[in-house]
Amino acid sequence: MARGWESKSVESQQESADRSTKPQKGLTPEESARKAERATLALARTRALADLQHACAAAHRSMLEQAIADLDRRIAALETSNSQLPTPRKDG
């Protein structure tokens, strides 16, 4: 019996979701750790920005601005160290 268009679409979406949740191959443990740390720092920065929008006290705003600046420096340092990694050669 033939399946309808909608069931094929749902199947396609499920296959796409399965592919996107599989771990990426080829990442070294260091690269994986760096990627996880980058995501954690980005999340912390997003939270600090949201808190800054609602902060009323000057001291609290100053503390959040300093935290955001520190997070920006740490993210930049991660990206810099990532760009300094040797790239794998493709001989072929």
C-alpha positions in Angstrom: 0.0 0.0 0.0 1.4 3.4 -0.9 2.2 5.9 1.8 0.9 9.4 1.7 3.0 12.5 1.2 2.8 13.5 4.9 4.2 10.2 6.2 7.2 10.5 3.8 7.8 14.1 5.1 7.7 12.9 8.7 10.1 10.1 7.9 12.5 12.5 6.2 12.4 14.9 9.2 13.1 12.0 11.6 16.1 10.8 9.5 17.4 14.4 9.3 17.1 14.7 13.1 18.9 11.4 13.6 21.8 12.6 11.4 22.1 15.9 13.2 22.3 14.3 16.7 25.1 11.9 15.8 28.5 13.0 17.1 30.8 14.5 14.5 33.5 12.2 13.5 37.1 13.4 13.2 37.1 15.6 16.3 40.0 15.0 18.6 39.2 15.0 22.4 40.9 18.4 22.6 38.8 19.8 19.9 35.7 18.3 21.4 36.5 19.8 24.8 37.3 23.2 23.3 34.0 23.1 21.4 32.1 22.3 24.6 33.9 25.0 26.5 33.1 27.5 23.7 29.4 26.6 24.0 29.4 26.9 27.8 31.1 30.4 27.6 28.6 31.5 24.9 25.7 30.4 27.1 27.1 32.2 30.1 27.5 35.3 28.0 23.9 35.1 26.8 22.7 34.8 30.4 24.9 37.7 31.6 23.5 39.9 28.8 19.9 39.0 29.7 20.7 39.8 33.4 22.3 43.1 32.3 19.1 44.2 30.6 17.2 43.8 33.9 19.9 45.1 36.3 19.0 48.3 38.1 21.8 48.9 40.5 24.9 50.5 39.1 27.2 48.1 40.9 25.4 45.1 39.5 25.5 46.5 36.0 29.2 47.1 36.3 29.8 43.6 37.6 27.8 42.1 34.7 29.7 44.3 32.1 33.0 43.1 33.5 31.8 39.5 33.4 30.7 39.9 29.8 34.1 41.5 28.9 35.9 38.6 30.6 33.7 36.0 28.7 34.5 37.8 25.4 38.2 37.6 26.2 38.0 33.9 27.0 36.0 33.1 23.9 38.5 35.1 21.8 41.4 33.2 23.4 39.7 29.8 22.6 39.2 30.8 19.0 42.8 32.0 18.7 44.1 28.8 20.2 41.8 26.9 17.8 43.2 28.7 14.8 46.7 27.9 15.9 46.2 24.1 15.8 48.0 22.4 13.0 45.7 21.5 10.1 45.7 17.9 8.9 47.5 17.5 5.6 45.6 15.9 2.7 48.1 13.9 0.7 46.6 12.4 -2.3 
